[in-house]
Amino acid sequence: MKDKIFSVLQRIGRSFMLPIAILPVAGLLLGLGASFTNETTIATYHLGAILGRGTVLNILLTVMNDVANIIFANLPIIFAVGVAIGMAKKEKEVSALSAMIAYFVMNSSISAMISITGYEKKAIDGMITTSCGITTLQMGVFGGIIVGLGVAALHNKFYKIELPAALSFFGGTRFIPIISTIVYLFVGIILFYIWPFVQTGIYSLGGLVTGSGYVGTLIFGLIKRALIPFGLHHVFYMPFWQTAVGGTAKVAGKVVEGGQNIFFAQLADSAHIAHFSSDATRYFSGEFIFMIFGLPGAALAMYRTARPEKKKQVGGLLLSAALASMLTGITEPIEFSFLFVAPILFGVQVILAGSAYMIAHMLNIAVGLTFSGGFIDLFLFGILQGNKKTSWLLIIPVGIIYFFLYYFIFTFLIKKLDLKTPGREDDDEETKLYTKADYKAKQTAVSNLPEKEVLSDQIMKGLGGKKNISDLDCCATRLRVTCNKAGLINKAMLKSTGASGVVVKGTAVQVIYGPQVAVIKSNLEDYLEKAPDTEYNSENEGLVAPLDAAADDTIVGASPDKANKKIAKTVTIYSPVNGKAEDISETPDEAFASRMMGDGAVVTPITDTVYAPCDGQVAFVFDTKHAIGYITDDDVSLLIHIGIDTVKLGGNGFEVLIENGQKLKKGDPMMKLDLDYIKENAPSIASPILVTDMDEDKVNIKLLKSGEIKAGDPLFEIYILED
């Protein structure tokens, strides 16, 4: 139940991103337009010659100001359409049209009820407004959200409806605007009677929040930052920014609801405002403190504590993440660099960031923003507006303090607790056989797909295949996906595509890529249009059905591109140890189990000798003795890896009996094992035997035996296919 709720909330939060995405543009236009058409600003900086009334720039800036104001004035219908698009699973354009129609119908119904009952005469001040020229109740963006969510639900339920033959023309997607019109006619009537009570409750909640003073601001900041890993912060902060929950104010004779709306209304009327309201900006002014100053301090701490040999590599990563936070306010690239490896640092981030909101409120800092607290927004809505109206100069000394707080606290905890932040990974993680670059190179070599489609293909597979993807979208930094089957999601595979983190809650998946996620999402959507509508299970990749001897040596049950190919050669690999044999997917290690390093089998040894699995030659023995590279006489490259994470043993527990380049016969002894020592000091003694370098289009692997097996018994066969 919890996972289902999380999935729904994730989709709702994601759907908010489309209408919210227009705010930076609108804010930019308003910031420039209001600032440089303000007569006080023009006089102060002696810009009358180029910005005075009647000049070309003044006309242009006035138009920009009016364009921005029309966007903010019509946010309810923008949210109605945007939420409907975001929540609709298919045929999203139909849901958008239906939402717009439903919005007009709902408000027209409310308007008719106001007129019929004469409610306007007895309504409390601020309860009635106009929207798109329609007299209606003051619902703000809540009205748009009610329409968007309702229409999306109707759309998802009925967009494939089949009506009787006589009415078939009105079936399918044509039915959606029809049913939306009928439903929202009655929704408008119902809302007329219940919304005044809801509005009273919202005003009361807003009063409780604003009445709680600095403590309320602190709590808001803590909750908002704590929700970042779950991607639910949009659901939380949006009511404070856009509705009466975040307070109300009268600006230029109109009642304005929501902290962000109040700020921009005051900005548009800045000539009559002595100082912007810090009670309105309390929900975002503090972000400039930790986004421009604090988190870069954390990045510096992680860089300074990185191992010397890794500083160059990690420096570029942390620098780009710090710049993203400073300039645009996009913090997730740097937050997720430590969230999954050192959660305690994220706890520190939540406390420090939450307190920044409160400190900004206490200092009467009133700098607005469009999306997030980077330098761009600070310049537009702080510096350009002047310190008298915003108190933006106070951000600098507080920010410097925060920079050092983040730096010293992060440095202390990283060293004290030996946290594995970027650049401090274990040696085995640094030298692991499988990396993102290696994988992409391999895939590009064996695939006919263009490079960008190789990445999309891997993401699709990590999500369980096209058929498993129910819903796909993204926010500023995350790919947000709803899957049909949670069991098909492969986090390791998704991380191999360059993700800094993967969050899975039931069937809801968030893959964190950073600001480039929009391009990744678009490429993935394009790829899904032509990808086969199938499920993908990484645990079953590469397996084929048992061969029928009468089938003329043609692969049975293979993928379509292999189905018509004949077997050119069969190579048998024999068990190198006595023990228990299983499919490679049963390996207690995700990298091996998902076949990232190759295909084959896993054997758990019960005796101490490892033998040659067939005739061949030793390619190499790892310095830590835990693994042997082996080339068969048929030129098949194998890896015999004894145990899991045994590289950490440093060679203890292993006695190598062979040398690099040595020729061996099947059954020749290769290694002696101290099984008791390995079992005691390693996570598992399970030993993968892998084919590492075969072209996937030219090979299939078939497990020959599972369960108890003796050294020298056939383990698996390699079917090399004709070109």
PyMOL commands that set and color helices and strands:
alter all, ss='L'
color gray80, all
select helices_A, chain A and resi 2-20+22-37+39-44+48-51+56-73+75-87+92-117+119-121+140-158+165-170+172-211+213-226+228-230+233-242+244-246+259-268+270-272+278-281+287-304+308-328+332-339+343-362+375-383+387-390+392-417+427-430+436-446+451-462+466-468+486-488+491-495+517-530+538-540+560-563+584-586+590-593+646-649+675-681+696-698
alter helices_A, ss='H'
color red, helices_A
select strands_A, chain A and resi 128-131+134-137+248-251+254-257+469-474+478-483+501-505+508-512+567-574+579-583+599-605+609-611+616-621+627-632+637-641+654-656+663-664+669-673+687-691+699-703+707-709+714-721
alter strands_A, ss='S'
color yellow, strands_A
deselect
rebuild
show_as cartoon
